[in-house]
Amino acid sequence: MATIILKTAKPFLRPDGYETSKSIGPITLRGPAMVALAFGCGLQQMEIIGLRRRHWRPAGEDVVNIDLAGETIDGSLIKSRHRILPIAPYLRMMVETYLRAWPGYGPDEPLFRDNDGSPATVTSVMTQIRNPGRRCGSSLTLPAFSAAFAKSLFPAVVDPGLYEYLIGTAPPEGSRWTDAHPSLATLRTLFGSCLEIWKIDRSFWHEAAVRVHRNQNDEAVR
């Protein structure tokens, strides 16, 4: 698992990095929101694509409720364990900005959609995530950001089974986190101390975007 510093992640957290000649407007907000979920909460690519609107901030609480039992993507069952994780202020901003551009969908509708309004697909997501990397010389992917989340937490988590809970794998037998959820206050403290995305301030939010040349190798998103 590789460490990803915030400076390296930055091109993937900005909408302008996803602009192409054919991909402009609301779809460019999807990439940053997805990367933020992987980098700030450790969600796996299939989990992110499988999220429904009801999973995001249920009852207005700043959490993502990863409850995907029985959900499928392209006919394949999503391998996921139920967990409830707090969200950083920057992560909330990224996803809420994206959702405001796609109004009118109900709680059972997919959280993320393709350019034509259809549910996001693995192919379209992988295609979109490549574009910032093409411009900055990086090959980072959503799984790489999920792995970076896991690596950032690993030295700090000493409670048996909690690390496995946080990354969505089975806690060891006898762990109290097999059938329970940790305190959100405890997780916020842990995430705030370990994860750079929890330390983003307003200077990062409002820094002027640097426009870069879009070349013919940039890939459009459906």
N, C-alpha and C positions, 0 to 999 in steps of 0.2 A: 504494500500500500504506500503510495507516494504522498508526500506532504505538498499541499498547494497553498501558497501564501496569497493573501488578498490581492496584492498587486498583480499576480499572475491570473487570478480569477476575474479581475475587473473587466476585461473585454467581453467576458461571457455574461456579465451582470448588467450590461448596458444595451438598451434596445437598438442603438445605431449599429452595433456590431452584427445585427441580424438583417439589416437592410440589403436588398438586392434590387436589380432593375424590375423584378416581378414580385418581390415580397416587401411591401411597405405597409404602413398603417398598423392596425391592431395585431396582426400576426407577429410583428417584431417584438411585441411585449411578452409573447409566450416563452421565448428562450430564456430571458432573465428570470422569469417566475419559476420555470422548471429547474434551472441551475440552482436557484436559491433554495428550493426544497431539497435538492440532493446535498448541497454544500452545508446548509444550515440545519437540516433535520435528518439527513442520512437516508432519505427515501430512495429505493431502487427505481431504475428506469420504468419497469413494468408497473410498479406501484403508482408512480407519478401519472402515467398515462391512464391507469385504471381509476383514479380518484373521481368521485362524484362531488357535486357541489355541497351535498350534505356533510361531507367529510371535512370541509374547510370551515373553520371557525363555527362549529355548531353552537347554537344559542348565543352567538356573538362573543364566545370566549376565544382568546388568542391561542388556539391549539389547532393541530391537525389530527383528526381521529382516523387512524389508518385501520379501518375495519373492512377488509376486502374479501371476506370469505365468500367463495362461490363466484367471484368476478373473473371474467375471462377477457383476453385480448387476442384477437385474430384466432379464436378457437382454443387458445391455450390458457389453462388455469393459472392465475397469478399466484405465485408462491410468496406468501406474506403472512406475518403474524400480527395479531391485533395489538396495537400500542397507541398511546395518546401522548403526543409530544408538543411542547410549547414552541411558539414561533417568535423569531426575532423581529424587532420593529421594521428593519429593512426588508425582511422576507414578507411580512404582512403588506408593506407598501407595494412590493413588486407584484404580488398576486392580486391584490385589490385593484391596482391600476389595470391589470389585464382584464379582470372580470368586469370592470366598468365599461370596457370596450365591447363586451359581449353580453348585453343585458337581455332580460326576458326569458332566461332558462330556469327550469325548476330544480328542486333539490336532488332529484334522481338523474339529472342530466350530467354528462361528463364535465369535469372541471375544465379540461383543455380540449380545444377543437382545432381542426385544420382551417386553412384559409377560406375554404368554401362553406364553413360552418359544420361540416361533418365531424364526428369524433376523431381525435388525434390518433394517428397510427405510429407504429414503431418506425416505419420507413421515413415518414415525414419528420418525425422528431430527430432522428439520427442525421437526416439531411440538413435540418436547420442548425443543429448544434455545431456542425462542421464550419459554418461560415466565419464566426469570430476567429477561430483557430487558423483559418487560411490567411487571415490578414495579419495575425501576430506571430505566425510561425509555431503554433501550438497544436497538438493533437488531442487535447483534453476532450473527454466525453462525459455524459451523465454518470456512468458507472465510476469514472475516475473521481468525480466530485463526491459521490457517495462513499468511496473508499477513503478519501481525505477526511471526511467527517469521522469515520470510524477510527482512523489513526490519531486524530486530534484528541479523541476521548480516551483512548486506550490507557495512557499512563495514569489518568486521574480517577478512573472508576475502580474502586476496590470492593464494593458490595457484590458478593457472589451472585452471578446471574444478571446483574443490572446491565453490564456491557452487552450481553447477548440480547436482552430485551430491547436495548436502544437501537441495535443494528438489524433487528428483525429476525434473529435466529432463535432456536430453542434454548432457553436457559437450562442449566444442568439440573438433573433430577434433585428435587428437594428445595430448589430455589423458591423464595417467596414471590418472585416475579413471574412464575409460571401461570398463575391465575389472578394476579393483581397488578395494578398500575402504580408506579411511583408517584410521590407527591410532585405536583407541578412546580411548586415553589423550590423544591430541591433540584429539580431538573433545570429550572431557569438559572439558579446559581451555578450549577455545573456547566451548563452551556455558555453562560456569560464569562466564565473563567477560562474556558478551553477553546472556544470557537471565535475566529476572527470576524465572522459575519455578524456576530452579536455586538461587535465593537464599532461598526460603521456609524459615522456621525454625519451631520448635515453637509459637511464639506464634500463628502463622497456623493451624496444625493444630488447636490446642485452644481457640481462641477460642469463646466461647459463641455459639451460633447465635441470630440475631435473627429471631424469628417474625414473619411479615408476614401481612396479611389476604389470603386467597385469594379472588379474585373470579370472577364467572361467565365472564369472558373467558379465564381460564386453560384451556389445552387439555390434555385427557387423552391419554395415550400408550397405544397398544394393547399 
